[in-house]
Amino acid sequence: MNLAWKNTLLLLIVIVLVIIPFVIQKEAEFAGADSLAEEAISEVNPEYKPWFSALWEPPSGEVESFLFAAQAAIGSGVVCYYLGYLKGRKDREGNRERP
């Protein structure tokens, strides 16, 4: 299998994995872990008062999702950059030892 075929196959698999949740649960409502935990706590103890509140509330769910995705992208970029840096340093040190 050549590289172009493998990349096309991987792209198709990713597209299928993205589309499947929309087909299976067409009318499902997205709820984050924070809101589910808040509901569970209020069921167990209706008199519970949160310790603190958010400093800033995003204007919409879309903005909140964007900020979460941006945070994940920045974090993965930093981790991948560092791993690439370590690999490059290892390769440079390996080339110095050879005559």
PADRENRO-581859 format. One line per field, with one value per atom (N, C-alpha, C): residue number from 1; x, y, z; atom name. Coordinates in Angstrom, 1 decimal, always signed. Example, Ala and Ser with C-alpha at 12.3 -4.5 7.8 and 13.67 -1.06 7.14 Angstrom:
2
nr	c(1  1  1  2  2  2)
c1	c(+13.2  +12.3  +13.2  +12.8  +13.7  +12.9)
c2	c(-5.7  -4.5  -3.3  -2.2  -1.1  +0.0)
c3	c(+7.8  +7.8  +7.8  +7.1  +7.1  +7.9)
atom	c(N  CA  C  N  CA  C)
//
This chain:
99
nr	c(1  1  1  2  2  2  3  3  3  4  4  4  5  5  5  6  6  6  7  7  7  8  8  8  9  9  9  10  10  10  11  11  11  12  12  12  13  13  13  14  14  14  15  15  15  16  16  16  17  17  17  18  18  18  19  19  19  20  20  20  21  21  21  22  22  22  23  23  23  24  24  24  25  25  25  26  26  26  27  27  27  28  28  28  29  29  29  30  30  30  31  31  31  32  32  32  33  33  33  34  34  34  35  35  35  36  36  36  37  37  37  38  38  38  39  39  39  40  40  40  41  41  41  42  42  42  43  43  43  44  44  44  45  45  45  46  46  46  47  47  47  48  48  48  49  49  49  50  50  50  51  51  51  52  52  52  53  53  53  54  54  54  55  55  55  56  56  56  57  57  57  58  58  58  59  59  59  60  60  60  61  61  61  62  62  62  63  63  63  64  64  64  65  65  65  66  66  66  67  67  67  68  68  68  69  69  69  70  70  70  71  71  71  72  72  72  73  73  73  74  74  74  75  75  75  76  76  76  77  77  77  78  78  78  79  79  79  80  80  80  81  81  81  82  82  82  83  83  83  84  84  84  85  85  85  86  86  86  87  87  87  88  88  88  89  89  89  90  90  90  91  91  91  92  92  92  93  93  93  94  94  94  95  95  95  96  96  96  97  97  97  98  98  98  99  99  99)
c1	c(+0.8  +0.0  +0.9  +0.6  +1.5  +1.0  +1.8  +1.5  +0.2  -0.1  -1.3  -2.5  -2.5  -3.6  -3.8  -2.8  -2.9  -3.5  -3.0  -3.5  -5.0  -5.4  -6.8  -7.7  -7.2  -7.9  -8.1  -7.0  -7.1  -8.0  -8.0  -8.9  -10.4  -10.7  -12.0  -12.4  -11.5  -11.9  -12.2  -11.4  -11.7  -13.0  -13.3  -14.6  -15.8  -15.7  -16.7  -16.8  -15.7  -15.8  -16.4  -16.3  -16.9  -18.4  -18.8  -20.2  -21.0  -20.5  -21.3  -22.1  -21.5  -22.3  -23.5  -23.4  -24.5  -25.6  -25.3  -26.2  -26.9  -26.2  -26.7  -27.7  -27.3  -28.1  -28.3  -29.3  -29.6  -30.0  -30.8  -31.4  -30.8  -29.6  -28.9  -28.5  -28.6  -28.1  -26.8  -25.8  -24.5  -24.5  -24.0  -23.9  -22.5  -21.8  -20.5  -20.5  -19.3  -19.2  -19.5  -19.2  -19.5  -21.0  -21.8  -23.3  -23.9  -23.3  -23.8  -23.5  -22.3  -21.9  -22.7  -23.0  -23.9  -25.3  -25.8  -27.1  -27.1  -26.0  -25.9  -25.8  -25.0  -24.8  -26.1  -26.9  -28.1  -29.2  -29.1  -30.0  -29.7  -28.4  -27.9  -28.1  -27.8  -27.8  -28.4  -29.7  -30.3  -29.9  -29.3  -28.9  -27.5  -26.8  -25.4  -25.2  -24.2  -23.8  -22.4  -22.2  -20.8  -19.8  -18.6  -17.5  -17.2  -17.2  -16.9  -17.7  -17.7  -18.3  -17.3  -17.6  -16.7  -16.4  -15.2  -14.8  -15.5  -15.6  -16.1  -16.9  -18.1  -19.0  -19.0  -18.6  -18.7  -20.1  -20.2  -21.5  -22.4  -21.8  -22.6  -21.8  -22.6  -21.9  -20.9  -21.1  -20.2  -18.9  -18.9  -17.7  -17.0  -17.7  -17.1  -16.4  -17.1  -16.5  -15.3  -15.3  -14.1  -13.0  -13.2  -12.1  -11.5  -12.4  -11.9  -11.1  -11.5  -10.8  -9.4  -9.5  -8.2  -7.2  -7.7  -6.9  -6.2  -7.0  -6.5  -5.5  -5.7  -4.8  -3.5  -3.5  -2.3  -1.5  -2.2  -1.6  -0.9  -1.6  -1.0  +0.2  +0.1  +1.2  +2.4  +2.2  +3.4  +4.0  +3.2  +3.7  +4.4  +3.8  +4.4  +5.7  +5.7  +7.0  +8.1  +7.8  +8.8  +9.3  +8.4  +8.8  +9.7  +9.3  +10.2  +11.5  +11.5  +12.8  +13.7  +13.1  +14.0  +14.5  +13.7  +14.1  +15.2  +15.0  +16.1  +17.4  +17.3  +18.5  +19.2  +18.4  +19.0  +19.7  +19.0  +19.6  +20.9  +20.9  +22.1  +23.3  +23.0  +24.0  +24.5  +23.6  +24.0  +24.9  +24.7  +25.5  +26.9  +27.0  +28.3  +29.3  +28.7  +29.5  +30.1  +29.5  +30.0  +31.2  +32.2  +33.4  +33.1)
c2	c(-1.2  +0.0  +1.2  +2.2  +3.4  +4.4  +5.4  +6.4  +7.2  +7.5  +8.3  +7.5  +6.2  +5.3  +5.2  +5.1  +5.0  +6.3  +7.4  +8.7  +8.9  +8.5  +8.5  +7.6  +6.4  +5.5  +6.1  +6.6  +7.2  +8.4  +9.2  +10.3  +9.9  +8.8  +8.3  +7.7  +7.1  +6.5  +7.6  +8.7  +9.9  +10.5  +10.6  +11.2  +10.4  +9.0  +8.1  +8.2  +8.3  +8.4  +9.7  +10.8  +12.0  +12.0  +11.4  +11.4  +10.4  +9.3  +8.3  +8.8  +9.6  +10.1  +10.9  +11.7  +12.5  +11.6  +10.5  +9.6  +8.8  +8.3  +7.5  +8.2  +9.4  +10.2  +11.6  +11.7  +12.9  +14.0  +13.7  +14.8  +14.8  +14.3  +14.2  +15.6  +16.0  +17.3  +17.1  +18.0  +17.9  +18.5  +17.8  +18.3  +17.9  +18.9  +18.7  +18.0  +17.6  +16.9  +17.8  +19.1  +20.0  +20.1  +20.3  +20.4  +19.1  +17.9  +16.6  +16.4  +16.9  +16.7  +17.7  +18.8  +19.8  +19.2  +18.6  +17.9  +16.8  +16.0  +14.8  +15.3  +16.4  +16.9  +17.5  +18.2  +18.8  +17.7  +16.6  +15.5  +14.8  +14.7  +14.1  +15.1  +16.3  +17.3  +18.6  +18.8  +20.0  +21.3  +21.3  +22.5  +22.9  +22.1  +22.4  +23.7  +24.5  +25.8  +25.6  +26.0  +25.9  +26.8  +26.4  +27.1  +28.4  +28.4  +29.6  +29.6  +30.7  +30.8  +31.2  +31.0  +31.4  +32.9  +33.2  +34.6  +35.3  +34.5  +35.0  +33.8  +34.1  +33.1  +33.4  +32.4  +32.7  +33.0  +33.9  +34.3  +33.2  +32.1  +31.0  +29.7  +28.7  +27.3  +27.2  +27.8  +27.7  +28.4  +29.5  +30.2  +29.3  +28.7  +27.8  +26.6  +26.1  +24.9  +25.3  +26.5  +27.0  +27.2  +27.8  +28.0  +26.7  +25.7  +24.4  +23.8  +23.9  +23.3  +24.0  +25.3  +26.1  +25.7  +25.6  +25.2  +23.8  +22.9  +21.5  +21.6  +22.4  +22.5  +23.2  +24.2  +24.8  +23.8  +23.1  +22.2  +21.1  +20.5  +19.5  +20.0  +21.3  +21.9  +22.0  +22.4  +22.5  +21.2  +20.2  +18.8  +18.2  +18.4  +17.8  +18.6  +19.9  +20.7  +20.2  +20.0  +19.5  +18.1  +17.2  +15.9  +16.0  +16.8  +17.0  +17.6  +18.5  +19.1  +18.1  +17.2  +16.1  +15.2  +14.8  +13.9  +14.6  +15.8  +16.5  +16.6  +16.9  +17.0  +15.6  +14.6  +13.2  +12.9  +13.3  +13.0  +13.8  +15.1  +15.9  +15.3  +14.8  +14.3  +12.9  +12.2  +10.9  +11.1  +12.2  +12.5  +13.0  +13.6  +14.1  +13.0  +11.9  +10.8  +10.0  +10.1  +9.3  +10.0  +9.3  +9.9  +10.4)
c3	c(+0.0  +0.0  +0.0  -0.9  -1.0  +0.1  +0.3  +1.3  +1.0  -0.2  -0.6  -0.2  -0.5  -0.2  +1.3  +2.0  +3.5  +4.1  +3.6  +4.1  +3.8  +2.5  +2.1  +3.0  +3.3  +4.1  +5.5  +6.1  +7.4  +7.5  +6.4  +6.4  +6.3  +5.6  +5.5  +6.9  +7.5  +8.9  +9.8  +9.8  +10.7  +10.4  +9.1  +8.7  +9.2  +9.1  +9.5  +11.0  +11.8  +13.2  +13.7  +12.9  +13.3  +13.0  +11.9  +11.5  +12.3  +12.7  +13.4  +14.6  +15.5  +16.7  +16.2  +15.1  +14.7  +14.1  +13.5  +12.9  +14.0  +15.0  +16.0  +16.9  +17.4  +18.3  +17.7  +16.8  +16.1  +17.0  +18.0  +18.9  +20.3  +20.4  +21.7  +22.0  +23.3  +23.8  +24.5  +24.1  +24.7  +26.1  +27.0  +28.4  +28.9  +29.4  +29.9  +31.2  +31.6  +32.9  +34.1  +34.0  +35.1  +35.3  +34.3  +34.5  +35.0  +34.5  +35.0  +36.5  +36.9  +38.3  +39.2  +38.7  +39.4  +39.7  +38.6  +38.8  +39.8  +39.7  +40.7  +42.1  +42.3  +43.7  +44.2  +43.4  +43.9  +44.1  +43.4  +43.8  +45.1  +45.4  +46.7  +47.8  +47.6  +48.7  +48.1  +48.2  +47.6  +48.2  +49.4  +50.1  +49.9  +49.0  +48.8  +48.1  +48.6  +48.0  +47.4  +46.2  +45.6  +46.4  +46.4  +47.1  +46.4  +45.1  +44.3  +43.0  +42.3  +41.0  +40.0  +38.7  +37.7  +37.6  +37.3  +37.2  +36.0  +34.9  +33.6  +33.0  +32.6  +32.0  +30.5  +29.6  +28.2  +27.7  +26.7  +26.3  +25.7  +25.1  +24.6  +24.7  +24.4  +24.4  +23.3  +22.2  +21.1  +21.4  +22.1  +22.6  +23.6  +24.5  +25.5  +24.8  +23.8  +23.1  +22.4  +21.7  +21.0  +22.0  +23.1  +24.1  +24.6  +24.8  +25.2  +24.1  +22.9  +21.7  +21.6  +21.7  +21.6  +22.7  +23.9  +25.0  +24.7  +24.2  +23.9  +22.8  +21.8  +20.6  +21.1  +21.9  +22.4  +23.3  +24.1  +25.0  +24.2  +23.2  +22.4  +21.6  +21.1  +20.4  +21.2  +22.5  +23.4  +23.6  +23.9  +24.2  +23.0  +21.8  +20.6  +20.2  +20.4  +20.2  +21.1  +22.3  +23.3  +22.9  +22.5  +22.1  +20.9  +19.9  +18.7  +19.0  +20.0  +20.4  +21.0  +21.9  +22.5  +21.4  +20.4  +19.4  +18.6  +18.2  +17.5  +18.2  +19.5  +20.3  +20.4  +20.5  +20.5  +19.2  +18.1  +16.8  +16.6  +17.0  +16.9  +17.7  +19.0  +19.8  +19.2  +18.6  +18.0  +16.8  +16.0  +14.9  +15.3  +16.4  +16.9  +17.3  +17.8  +18.3  +17.1  +15.9  +14.8  +14.2  +13.8  +13.1  +11.7)
atom	c(N  CA  C  N  CA  C  N  CA  C  N  CA  C  N  CA  C  N  CA  C  N  CA  C  N  CA  C  N  CA  C  N  CA  C  N  CA  C  N  CA  C  N  CA  C  N  CA  C  N  CA  C  N  CA  C  N  CA  C  N  CA  C  N  CA  C  N  CA  C  N  CA  C  N  CA  C  N  CA  C  N  CA  C  N  CA  C  N  CA  C  N  CA  C  N  CA  C  N  CA  C  N  CA  C  N  CA  C  N  CA  C  N  CA  C  N  CA  C  N  CA  C  N  CA  C  N  CA  C  N  CA  C  N  CA  C  N  CA  C  N  CA  C  N  CA  C  N  CA  C  N  CA  C  N  CA  C  N  CA  C  N  CA  C  N  CA  C  N  CA  C  N  CA  C  N  CA  C  N  CA  C  N  CA  C  N  CA  C  N  CA  C  N  CA  C  N  CA  C  N  CA  C  N  CA  C  N  CA  C  N  CA  C  N  CA  C  N  CA  C  N  CA  C  N  CA  C  N  CA  C  N  CA  C  N  CA  C  N  CA  C  N  CA  C  N  CA  C  N  CA  C  N  CA  C  N  CA  C  N  CA  C  N  CA  C  N  CA  C  N  CA  C  N  CA  C  N  CA  C  N  CA  C  N  CA  C  N  CA  C  N  CA  C  N  CA  C  N  CA  C  N  CA  C  N  CA  C  N  CA  C  N  CA  C  N  CA  C  N  CA  C  N  CA  C  N  CA  C  N  CA  C  N  CA  C  N  CA  C  N  CA  C  N  CA  C)
//
